[in-house]
């Protein structure tokens, strides 16, 4: 036994301690539980899961449980990374099931962006680790479809000998299948991973088959277990509304719309509705569970009971019934009347499980309610961004000093940023995998490194896109910083990106305006220089939930939701020069009503971090843009100066002085 495992005294000793503590599980049951705990993302409190084991955990029992978890985590999981062999075995399984094609989406049964290791089926087959993609496997050919954010990344991680890399558009996927699927061939899909809307990628007239079980799982011998992390209650002091109040409000909506019940399949909706938070997926305090909300105000929560911290079930109240997920299909079959569900994310397996009830496609009412933050959530977001700004300014001051020494690398910057955030009150983790990219790496909007990454040296630009999860809010911020002596082209591009951010942030717009109508404001200066970016301009941001949330967004497409007071959205224009550098600047904006202009809305900028003065060409700015930037910097200094360390204040003073000084 290695020194790392020396604290564990063995199963016999742990069994006695479990009996003394009146633990909820036997040792074999505990072994299964801990393997699932180990499969969950690392928690802010590494011992939080122990509350699931017994009501009282002594210091000695905690030590043994920690040792037991390390022993199980050290168990080898042999899985050779042989993608040709995996693809060959998968095609064998397709042949057994009589399939000429198979669709493998990135998402899991909850249709979320961040998924646990147990759901990384697309990565297992292709090697692609981005958060949006889909593979189509045919008898002789295969293709990986990704959006513009991930094209370069996919080319670097997925073998071109095995997969064509194509654009993730419905027409492109249909064309690939129509062109290469043998005549009469059948295309299979996992009905728990595909919704009715997902099947739109299949050409009309093509035969489809819902598989029995997942074909990738059949060949994934060392597939990790489903994750388990403790479910805790989110204090109404932060949420601004009790669970009972939310359930009554949502039930009234579905009742008014003529539904007898609503199926809740989005994890952030569920966490918001029940005021619960968890840790089942990376970077977001979400719980892998489903729910049915009934029109009379009751609800059934389908969840692995082992996740529930002591007292959670009782405090959820008498109107919430807890059931295992395995009961969901049966209970769907018993529902009467009209059942509200979302066409884009409801698994086909559930849509086909109905008895006398009728499924009606519509919008999840929780999504819009969740997106329009109440007063408590807005105040929490402001406080979270102030603390986040303190950490950001400390980082930027440190980076300014250290980057001139030519000793930094990308991985070190990510580590330092996380360490600075972790010192802030209410910090619970990062809100997404940090993007710390120097030079050409920054041309990939979702680049990240798990190791040291590239050295940061010479002359160029460093892009840092990071965020934090705090109990009172979620943050997401991007700054592009100079390294060495940036050239004039870099400064011009940076200034055009900044002009786009200022243009959108400072605009006023009438009620009913959508993100689609506002998107061009962030692109205008770039367009005038013949440049555009391939990603959206802004996404919704949760309140200690997902860093990406709907239904509002700011984009050239699929952004028809009207912006409403209380919504939090990012504003992140960018400019990417292939093989050279990338620039992005991002703030979080709160939609606010204009008191002096009834019927009009605007934005309040919550992010608190200076822009890179060295990259701003003031000759490209008009007077209103200079005034906006100066006012923003003055507000940053006013809010942060007294709270940052003394060593950061001189830097902050210089970074926020008027542009024309």
KENUDO-428438 format. One record per residue (C-alpha): residue in three letters; x, y, z. Coordinates in steps of 0.05 Angstrom, whole numbers, padded with zeros to 5 digits, always signed. Layout:
<gumars>
ALAXYZ ...
</gumars>
This chain:
<gumars>
UNK+00000+00000+00000 UNK+00027+00068-00019 UNK+00035+00125+00030 UNK-00023+00160-00004 UNK-00069+00103+00019 UNK-00037+00091+00086 UNK-00092+00124+00126 UNK-00142+00069+00109 UNK-00142+00013+00160 UNK-00181-00037+00120 UNK-00252-00061+00108 UNK-00261-00095+00175 UNK-00244-00032+00214 UNK-00289+00010+00169 UNK-00346-00039+00177 UNK-00343-00033+00253 UNK-00343+00043+00249 UNK-00402+00043+00202 UNK-00441-00001+00251 UNK-00423+00045+00309 UNK-00446+00106+00270 UNK-00512+00072+00250 UNK-00493+00084+00177 UNK-00546+00083+00124 UNK-00507+00032+00083 UNK-00472-00035+00090 UNK-00400-00039+00066 UNK-00418-00068-00003 UNK-00471-00014-00012 UNK-00422+00038+00010 UNK-00372+00013-00041 UNK-00422+00026-00097 UNK-00439+00094-00068 UNK-00367+00116-00063 UNK-00350+00094-00133 UNK-00407+00140-00157 UNK-00382+00195-00111 UNK-00313+00188-00143 UNK-00346+00193-00211 UNK-00375+00262-00194 UNK-00334+00325-00207 UNK-00288+00346-00149 UNK-00328+00382-00097 UNK-00311+00448-00063 UNK-00316+00411+00003 UNK-00283+00343-00008 UNK-00318+00313+00052 UNK-00389+00338+00037 UNK-00409+00270+00010 UNK-00399+00238+00078 UNK-00466+00268+00101 UNK-00498+00216+00056 UNK-00467+00159+00097 UNK-00490+00173+00168 UNK-00523+00227+00209 UNK-00461+00239+00250 UNK-00390+00232+00222 UNK-00334+00230+00273 UNK-00265+00255+00255 UNK-00239+00183+00255 UNK-00295+00157+00211 UNK-00284+00215+00163 UNK-00211+00196+00158 UNK-00229+00123+00143 UNK-00281+00143+00092 UNK-00231+00188+00057 UNK-00181+00131+00056 UNK-00234+00083+00029 UNK-00252+00133-00026 UNK-00178+00139-00045 UNK-00171+00063-00048 UNK-00230+00057-00095 UNK-00206+00116-00137 UNK-00139+00081-00145 UNK-00170+00018-00174 UNK-00145+00010-00246 UNK-00194+00020-00302 UNK-00159-00010-00363 UNK-00185+00020-00427 UNK-00136+00024-00485 UNK-00147+00086-00527 UNK-00154+00050-00593 UNK-00204+00088-00633 UNK-00201+00044-00695 UNK-00215-00017-00652 UNK-00273+00018-00616 UNK-00304+00039-00683 UNK-00297-00032-00710 UNK-00330-00062-00648 UNK-00386-00011-00652 UNK-00399-00030-00725 UNK-00403-00103-00703 UNK-00458-00084-00653 UNK-00494-00045-00708 UNK-00492-00107-00751 UNK-00522-00149-00696 UNK-00579-00100-00690 UNK-00589-00096-00765 UNK-00567-00024-00770 UNK-00532+00009-00828 UNK-00524+00074-00789 UNK-00521+00100-00718 UNK-00528+00170-00690 UNK-00486+00189-00629 UNK-00500+00257-00598 UNK-00455+00292-00548 UNK-00511+00306-00499 UNK-00539+00257-00449 UNK-00610+00243-00426 UNK-00616+00313-00397 UNK-00592+00348-00461 UNK-00541+00389-00423 UNK-00476+00420-00446 UNK-00434+00395-00388 UNK-00440+00320-00379 UNK-00408+00270-00332 UNK-00354+00221-00354 UNK-00406+00165-00356 UNK-00442+00202-00413 UNK-00380+00219-00455 UNK-00400+00170-00509 UNK-00382+00216-00567 UNK-00312+00227-00538 UNK-00304+00152-00526 UNK-00316+00137-00600 UNK-00284+00198-00634 UNK-00235+00230-00584 UNK-00271+00297-00591 UNK-00281+00331-00524 UNK-00320+00394-00542 UNK-00388+00409-00513 UNK-00427+00408-00579 UNK-00422+00354-00631 UNK-00453+00293-00662 UNK-00427+00232-00699 UNK-00460+00190-00753 UNK-00430+00121-00761 UNK-00445+00083-00826 UNK-00420+00016-00850 UNK-00363+00045-00891 UNK-00357+00118-00870 UNK-00365+00161-00809 UNK-00370+00235-00796 UNK-00363+00281-00736 UNK-00406+00344-00740 UNK-00384+00404-00698 UNK-00402+00478-00697 UNK-00355+00535-00714 UNK-00327+00540-00643 UNK-00297+00471-00647 UNK-00273+00460-00718 UNK-00199+00469-00703 UNK-00204+00430-00639 UNK-00238+00371-00674 UNK-00184+00368-00727 UNK-00132+00362-00672 UNK-00167+00308-00632 UNK-00204+00264-00682 UNK-00170+00220-00733 UNK-00185+00241-00805 UNK-00174+00169-00825 UNK-00235+00150-00784 UNK-00281+00211-00787 UNK-00295+00267-00834 UNK-00301+00333-00797 UNK-00363+00370-00821 UNK-00405+00430-00801 UNK-00460+00415-00752 UNK-00520+00437-00792 UNK-00584+00396-00803 UNK-00577+00401-00878 UNK-00505+00378-00876 UNK-00521+00318-00833 UNK-00580+00299-00876 UNK-00538+00304-00939 UNK-00485+00259-00910 UNK-00536+00206-00891 UNK-00573+00211-00958 UNK-00509+00206-00997 UNK-00475+00149-00961 UNK-00529+00106-00927 UNK-00540+00042-00967 UNK-00608+00035-01000 UNK-00658+00008-00950 UNK-00609+00017-00893 UNK-00637+00032-00823 UNK-00609+00085-00776 UNK-00609+00071-00702 UNK-00611+00118-00643 UNK-00616+00114-00567 UNK-00687+00137-00550 UNK-00663+00164-00483 UNK-00612+00210-00517 UNK-00654+00234-00576 UNK-00715+00279-00575 UNK-00766+00285-00630 UNK-00731+00349-00653 UNK-00664+00313-00655 UNK-00693+00265-00706 UNK-00701+00323-00755 UNK-00630+00308-00777 UNK-00654+00242-00807 UNK-00676+00249-00880 UNK-00749+00237-00894 UNK-00764+00167-00917 UNK-00704+00139-00880 UNK-00722+00081-00833 UNK-00702+00093-00761 UNK-00698+00044-00702 UNK-00697+00060-00628 UNK-00643+00015-00600 UNK-00652-00028-00538 UNK-00599+00001-00494 UNK-00540+00043-00517 UNK-00494+00010-00568 UNK-00433+00050-00544 UNK-00446+00026-00473 UNK-00443-00046-00497 UNK-00370-00039-00518 UNK-00349+00010-00463 UNK-00323-00041-00414 UNK-00294+00009-00364 UNK-00350+00060-00368 UNK-00352+00101-00304 UNK-00413+00096-00258 UNK-00466+00150-00256 UNK-00442+00207-00210 UNK-00469+00219-00141 UNK-00460+00285-00105 UNK-00499+00310-00044 UNK-00563+00349-00058 UNK-00569+00410-00013 UNK-00623+00463-00005 UNK-00611+00532-00035 UNK-00629+00585+00017 UNK-00688+00629-00002 UNK-00646+00688+00022 UNK-00607+00678-00043 UNK-00663+00650-00087 UNK-00713+00703-00065 UNK-00771+00654-00067 UNK-00789+00590-00029 UNK-00799+00523-00063 UNK-00873+00525-00046 UNK-00881+00594-00077 UNK-00846+00573-00141 UNK-00887+00509-00147 UNK-00952+00547-00137 UNK-00932+00600-00188 UNK-00911+00549-00241 UNK-00973+00505-00227 UNK-01017+00565-00239 UNK-00984+00577-00307 UNK-00994+00506-00331 UNK-01065+00504-00303 UNK-01082+00568-00340 UNK-01054+00538-00404 UNK-01100+00478-00397 UNK-01048+00426-00377 UNK-01058+00373-00323 UNK-00983+00367-00312 UNK-00915+00387-00340 UNK-00853+00345-00350 UNK-00790+00380-00324 UNK-00729+00351-00359 UNK-00679+00408-00355 UNK-00633+00403-00296 UNK-00628+00478-00285 UNK-00704+00484-00285 UNK-00709+00429-00234 UNK-00655+00459-00189 UNK-00689+00527-00193 UNK-00760+00500-00180 UNK-00742+00460-00119 UNK-00688+00507-00093 UNK-00637+00450-00093 UNK-00565+00448-00115 UNK-00518+00390-00128 UNK-00453+00370-00161 UNK-00468+00317-00212 UNK-00438+00353-00271 UNK-00375+00394-00280 UNK-00377+00469-00266 UNK-00451+00475-00249 UNK-00487+00458-00184 UNK-00539+00415-00219 UNK-00575+00350-00201 UNK-00587+00295-00251 UNK-00662+00284-00240 UNK-00730+00292-00273 UNK-00795+00319-00245 UNK-00869+00321-00260 UNK-00906+00383-00237 UNK-00980+00374-00229 UNK-01030+00430-00242 UNK-01057+00427-00171 UNK-00988+00444-00143 UNK-00959+00375-00126 UNK-00895+00349-00156 UNK-00858+00284-00163 UNK-00782+00287-00163 UNK-00748+00227-00196 UNK-00679+00221-00167 UNK-00629+00172-00137 UNK-00647+00178-00064 UNK-00575+00165-00044 UNK-00560+00237-00065 UNK-00606+00269-00015 UNK-00571+00299+00045 UNK-00605+00287+00112 UNK-00667+00330+00120 UNK-00673+00350+00047 UNK-00733+00305+00032 UNK-00770+00330+00094 UNK-00756+00403+00079 UNK-00779+00397+00007 UNK-00848+00390+00038 UNK-00908+00346+00035 UNK-00924+00367-00036 UNK-00861+00336-00065 UNK-00860+00260-00074 UNK-00792+00227-00084 UNK-00787+00168-00132 UNK-00729+00133-00168 UNK-00717+00150-00241 UNK-00733+00078-00258 UNK-00807+00094-00242 UNK-00812+00153-00290 UNK-00835+00115-00351 UNK-00889+00078-00312 UNK-00914+00141-00279 UNK-00915+00177-00346 UNK-00960+00122-00371 UNK-01010+00137-00314 UNK-01016+00212-00326 UNK-01084+00236-00351 UNK-01101+00296-00393 UNK-01053+00341-00430 UNK-00980+00339-00408 UNK-00934+00397-00425 UNK-00864+00378-00450 UNK-00809+00408-00493 UNK-00800+00379-00562 UNK-00726+00396-00566 UNK-00704+00359-00503 UNK-00756+00308-00481 UNK-00727+00238-00493 UNK-00767+00197-00543 UNK-00768+00141-00492 UNK-00812+00185-00448 UNK-00854+00212-00504 UNK-00872+00140-00523 UNK-00887+00118-00452 UNK-00955+00153-00446 UNK-01019+00116-00432 UNK-01084+00156-00436 UNK-01050+00223-00430 UNK-01031+00267-00489 UNK-00963+00300-00496 UNK-00966+00372-00520 UNK-00903+00408-00541 UNK-00891+00475-00510 UNK-00843+00517-00469 UNK-00819+00498-00399 UNK-00849+00554-00356 UNK-00791+00549-00308 UNK-00741+00572-00360 UNK-00769+00642-00369 UNK-00783+00650-00295 UNK-00713+00628-00278 UNK-00682+00675-00329 UNK-00717+00737-00302 UNK-00680+00745-00237 UNK-00717+00773-00177 UNK-00690+00828-00132 UNK-00652+00780-00086 UNK-00619+00746-00146 UNK-00601+00812-00178 UNK-00569+00837-00114 UNK-00533+00771-00106 UNK-00506+00777-00177 UNK-00480+00846-00163 UNK-00444+00823-00099 UNK-00415+00762-00134 UNK-00387+00804-00191 UNK-00356+00852-00142 UNK-00319+00796-00107 UNK-00302+00765-00174 UNK-00275+00833-00196 UNK-00228+00835-00136 UNK-00199+00768-00157 UNK-00194+00789-00230 UNK-00157+00853-00213 UNK-00108+00815-00169 UNK-00096+00768-00227 UNK-00087+00823-00278 UNK-00038+00860-00233 UNK+00001+00795-00223 UNK+00000+00779-00297 UNK+00025+00848-00316 UNK+00085+00837-00270 UNK+00099+00764-00287 UNK+00087+00763-00362 UNK+00148+00806-00374 UNK+00193+00753-00344 UNK+00178+00702-00400 UNK+00169+00647-00348 UNK+00093+00637-00350 UNK+00052+00584-00385 UNK-00022+00578-00398 UNK-00034+00525-00345 UNK-00002+00568-00290 UNK-00048+00626-00306 UNK-00110+00582-00299 UNK-00084+00556-00232 UNK-00071+00626-00205 UNK-00138+00652-00227 UNK-00174+00596-00193 UNK-00133+00604-00130 UNK-00150+00679-00126 UNK-00224+00665-00136 UNK-00224+00610-00084 UNK-00206+00662-00030 UNK-00271+00699-00042 UNK-00332+00690+00002 UNK-00385+00641-00022 UNK-00339+00612-00077 UNK-00359+00541-00096 UNK-00318+00528-00159 UNK-00307+00550-00230 UNK-00367+00560-00275 UNK-00334+00528-00336 UNK-00267+00500-00357 UNK-00219+00560-00359 UNK-00196+00585-00427 UNK-00126+00612-00419 UNK-00096+00619-00488 UNK-00035+00654-00516 UNK-00022+00670-00588 UNK-00053+00623-00639 UNK-00087+00582-00585 UNK-00134+00641-00573 UNK-00162+00632-00644 UNK-00200+00572-00616 UNK-00258+00603-00576 UNK-00262+00542-00530 UNK-00189+00523-00524 UNK-00166+00495-00458 UNK-00106+00457-00432 UNK-00104+00406-00376 UNK-00029+00414-00367 UNK+00023+00468-00373 UNK+00001+00489-00442 UNK+00040+00537-00484 UNK+00093+00584-00455 UNK+00073+00657-00452 UNK+00132+00694-00479 UNK+00153+00744-00532 UNK+00103+00793-00563 UNK+00030+00775-00570 UNK-00039+00771-00538 UNK-00064+00729-00480 UNK-00138+00714-00476 UNK-00169+00691-00410 UNK-00242+00670-00408 UNK-00260+00644-00338 UNK-00317+00646-00288 UNK-00337+00629-00217 UNK-00395+00596-00182 UNK-00415+00632-00118 UNK-00474+00617-00074 UNK-00504+00685-00092 UNK-00486+00686-00166 UNK-00450+00659-00227 UNK-00396+00698-00265 UNK-00366+00694-00334 UNK-00314+00744-00358 UNK-00263+00750-00414 UNK-00204+00797-00418 UNK-00149+00800-00471 UNK-00082+00824-00445 UNK-00018+00846-00480 UNK+00047+00807-00474 UNK+00110+00844-00493 UNK+00097+00895-00548 UNK+00033+00885-00587 UNK+00032+00909-00659 UNK-00016+00960-00689 UNK-00059+00907-00722 UNK-00072+00876-00654 UNK-00090+00944-00625 UNK-00138+00960-00682 UNK-00173+00893-00675 UNK-00177+00900-00600 UNK-00207+00969-00606 UNK-00259+00946-00655 UNK-00279+00890-00608 UNK-00283+00939-00550 UNK-00325+00987-00593 UNK-00374+00929-00604 UNK-00379+00916-00530 UNK-00390+00989-00514 UNK-00441+00996-00570 UNK-00484+00939-00544 UNK-00475+00954-00470 UNK-00495+01028-00477 UNK-00556+01019-00522 UNK-00628+01031-00502 UNK-00683+00990-00534 UNK-00759+00984-00531 UNK-00794+00929-00494 UNK-00804+00868-00539 UNK-00735+00873-00570 UNK-00699+00807-00579 UNK-00625+00789-00578 UNK-00630+00777-00653 UNK-00646+00851-00663 UNK-00588+00874-00619 UNK-00533+00828-00643 UNK-00508+00873-00700 UNK-00491+00928-00651 UNK-00434+00886-00624 UNK-00409+00869-00694 UNK-00415+00937-00728 UNK-00343+00961-00719 UNK-00315+00893-00738 UNK-00360+00889-00800 UNK-00335+00957-00822 UNK-00265+00928-00822 UNK-00286+00865-00859 UNK-00285+00819-00799 UNK-00337+00776-00764 UNK-00337+00722-00711 UNK-00369+00652-00716 UNK-00401+00649-00647 UNK-00460+00684-00615 UNK-00452+00751-00580 UNK-00486+00733-00515 UNK-00518+00678-00474 UNK-00561+00677-00412 UNK-00527+00667-00344 UNK-00558+00631-00284 UNK-00562+00649-00211 UNK-00514+00598-00180 UNK-00535+00552-00236 UNK-00509+00541-00306 UNK-00464+00594-00337 UNK-00503+00583-00401 UNK-00579+00586-00396 UNK-00639+00602-00439 UNK-00686+00623-00466 UNK-00654+00691-00482 UNK-00591+00700-00522 UNK-00558+00752-00567 UNK-00541+00723-00635 UNK-00550+00728-00710 UNK-00597+00667-00707 UNK-00644+00631-00660 UNK-00649+00691-00613 UNK-00723+00711-00617 UNK-00737+00713-00542 UNK-00752+00785-00521 UNK-00705+00811-00468 UNK-00738+00824-00402 UNK-00718+00863-00339 UNK-00678+00818-00293 UNK-00645+00776-00347 UNK-00570+00767-00343 UNK-00534+00761-00410 UNK-00462+00760-00432 UNK-00435+00808-00484 UNK-00373+00778-00516 UNK-00353+00802-00586 UNK-00288+00774-00613 UNK-00238+00776-00670 UNK-00196+00715-00690 UNK-00137+00717-00737 UNK-00122+00645-00756 UNK-00052+00621-00735 UNK-00038+00689-00704 UNK-00081+00712-00646 UNK-00151+00717-00617 UNK-00186+00774-00582 UNK-00249+00771-00540 UNK-00277+00818-00487 UNK-00335+00796-00445 UNK-00378+00829-00392 UNK-00443+00806-00359 UNK-00502+00853-00369 UNK-00566+00859-00329 UNK-00628+00880-00367 UNK-00659+00939-00330 UNK-00720+00984-00340 UNK-00707+01057-00357 UNK-00743+01097-00303 UNK-00743+01161-00344 UNK-00766+01126-00408 UNK-00827+01083-00394 UNK-00829+01023-00441 UNK-00754+01024-00454 UNK-00698+00979-00429 UNK-00623+00981-00424 UNK-00564+00946-00392 UNK-00527+00951-00326 UNK-00456+00923-00331 UNK-00441+00877-00272 UNK-00371+00854-00290 UNK-00317+00894-00254 UNK-00249+00890-00288 UNK-00210+00942-00328 UNK-00198+00936-00403 UNK-00127+00933-00430 UNK-00108+01006-00439 UNK-00045+00988-00477 UNK-00088+00957-00532 UNK-00137+01014-00539 UNK-00128+01061-00598 UNK-00163+01124-00575 UNK-00160+01153-00645 UNK-00211+01100-00666 UNK-00260+01118-00611 UNK-00312+01173-00613 UNK-00326+01219-00554 UNK-00385+01178-00529 UNK-00344+01114-00529 UNK-00287+01147-00491 UNK-00337+01174-00440 UNK-00369+01105-00431 UNK-00302+01071-00420 UNK-00278+01125-00372 UNK-00343+01121-00332 UNK-00338+01045-00329 UNK-00266+01048-00305 UNK-00284+01100-00253 UNK-00339+01054-00227 UNK-00291+00995-00225 UNK-00241+01036-00184 UNK-00295+01062-00138 UNK-00323+00993-00123 UNK-00258+00954-00117 UNK-00202+01000-00094 UNK-00215+00992-00019 UNK-00224+00916-00023 UNK-00164+00894-00064 UNK-00096+00882-00030 UNK-00049+00941-00024 UNK-00003+00909-00075 UNK-00059+00913-00128 UNK-00081+00984-00116 UNK-00026+01019-00154 UNK-00039+00976-00214 UNK-00115+00987-00209 UNK-00105+01062-00204 UNK-00063+01063-00268 UNK-00110+01014-00304 UNK-00173+01056-00291 UNK-00147+01127-00302 UNK-00182+01167-00358 UNK-00161+01146-00428 UNK-00135+01215-00447 UNK-00090+01221-00386 
</gumars>
